[in-house]
Amino acid sequence: MKEDRLNKMQSMIWDLARQFLIEASMEIAPEFGLITVTNIKLASDMSYLDIYVSSMKNKETLCKELAKFDYGIIKRMNGVVQLRKTPRIRFRYDEEWEVSQNITSLINSLDIPKDTE
């Protein structure tokens, strides 16, 4: 698949997945807190769709719980986007996002004296 078409598909699917997970996360919000879709990657042959997520709590079980909603995402995708092949959805916990949040909070907590001139 051409890269520009793949990027357009990823963008459309990202919006659909994000909207669906916002709605679906209302059911599991007490257990996980705020759930964020940080990235998606669609395989060039459309066989897999990796959805990278993060949450405030229970990161160990988040992906397994979200896997219950994969059919809803596929159903919504099929209603909007015409695909020859339906990708298999895999949820991945985004460790990079968590690391960047920790670095940001560490930087913000530094006590840097102001330059007085």
Secondary structure, 3 states (H helix, E strand, C coil): CCHHHHHHHHHHHHHHHHHHHHHHHHHHHHHHCCEEEEEEEECCCCCEEEEEEEECCCHHHHHHHHHHHHHHHHHHHHHHCCCCCCCEEEEEECHHHHHHHHHHHHHHHCCCCCCCC
